[in-house]
Amino acid sequence: MSIKVAMFDSKPYDIENFKKVNRNFGYEFSYFKENLNKNTAILCQDHQVICPFVNDTIDSDVADALIEQGVKLIALRSAGYNNVDLKEVYKKIHVVRVPAYSPYAVAEHAAALMLSLNRKTHRAFYRTREGNFNINGLCGFDMKGKTAGIIGTGKIGKVMIQILKGFGMKVLAYDPYPDKEYANKYSFEYTDIDSLYERSDIISLHCPLTKDTYHIINSTSISKMKEGIMLINTGRGQLIDTPALIEALKKGKVGAAGLDVYEEENEYFFEDFSSEVISDDVLARLLTLPNVLVTSHQGFFTNEAMYNIALTTLNNIKDFYDGKPLENEICYRCPQKECVRAKKGRCF
């Protein structure tokens, strides 16, 4: 049986990596530049598998189209799955993801945002390019001895903790499922969320987007933080209420923000708008602030991570058609991976 895979939001780097890894699998790929939505779902016709990314939408309309066209597997090439309506595809289409492509890639990018915002290296770059060697306004602070708050201690959060401990920072962490053994090993403290807000000099978000974490950073939570707090988000854009963040930046309550993600990023991120006007007023405002550093959801973008994404995605497809347990399956019934504990090894 020839297995046809439709990849959406395909970029040159996606195609290059998947072609390289697919030599050992032999699947038939169709690479579409378009995002998956109700208007482009027709492209899935004659494909058994679709391979979407974070800005592809699988809502009820798209789910109906996929089911009608006989799609059997949604092989996400991402860790996040908030763009998939799991209820609509439950017991009709299996959904697998890439839970751990490279926690180092994302954590290291978060650290890069911290360091650049602290020492203003992004601003110094533009100054010296113009022959301006004045260092006024570029003063930072020693990371050593400061307190970092890590929200979410999954694989990425744990690597982030190791990096910050290497800087000599004190680390507080919040997670509804604390890993006390890991905390003892790396000498950091689990605490409640309010205490983390109150005591941290820098807060970095590494939690998934759920109904409980949606806008976890908002005007109320910001009001509990130290004056001049630095916020870093390499998770999901909707973890932060962006208008509330902008207001806090204007007042100086938030001293700096490093954002690799944005609430409405699907309209802009991964595309070139350098010759156009940014019509999103909130994003445009963020980009004007000197103490805000926005990157275009590139935290995952390393050679190692791209290879691992392709390899895990293709192995997920192989396991499905080989009838093996789906280690990386998620579903409406058990979206937090409990499904891998099922006796049959599949959600349904």
HELIX and SHEET records of a PDB file:
HELIX    1   1 PRO A   12  ASN A   22  1                                  11    
HELIX    2   2 ALA A   41  CYS A   44  5                                   4    
HELIX    3   3 SER A   60  GLU A   68  1                                   9    
HELIX    4   4 LEU A   86  VAL A   89  1                                   4    
HELIX    5   5 PRO A  103  ARG A  119  1                                  17    
HELIX    6   6 THR A  121  ARG A  129  1                                   9    
HELIX    7   7 LYS A  155  GLY A  166  1                                  12    
HELIX    8   8 LYS A  180  TYR A  186  1                                   7    
HELIX    9   9 ILE A  193  ARG A  199  1                                   7    
HELIX   10  10 SER A  219  SER A  223  1                                   5    
HELIX   11  11 GLY A  237  LEU A  239  5                                   3    
HELIX   12  12 THR A  242  LYS A  251  1                                  10    
HELIX   13  13 GLU A  265  GLU A  267  5                                   3    
HELIX   14  14 ASP A  281  THR A  288  1                                   8    
HELIX   15  15 ASN A  303  TYR A  321  1                                  19    
HELIX   16  16 GLU A  338  ARG A  341  5                                   4    
SHEET    1   A 6 GLU A  28  TYR A  31  0                                        
SHEET    2   A 6 LYS A   4  MET A   7  1                                        
SHEET    3   A 6 VAL A  49  CYS A  51  1                                        
SHEET    4   A 6 LEU A  73  ALA A  75  1                                        
SHEET    5   A 6 HIS A  94  VAL A  96  1                                        
SHEET    6   A 6 GLU A 329  ILE A 330 -1                                        
SHEET    1   B 7 GLU A 189  TYR A 190  0                                        
SHEET    2   B 7 LYS A 170  TYR A 174  1                                        
SHEET    3   B 7 THR A 147  ILE A 151  1                                        
SHEET    4   B 7 ILE A 202  LEU A 205  1                                        
SHEET    5   B 7 ILE A 229  ASN A 233  1                                        
SHEET    6   B 7 VAL A 254  LEU A 259  1                                        
SHEET    7   B 7 VAL A 292  VAL A 294  1                                        
END                                                                             
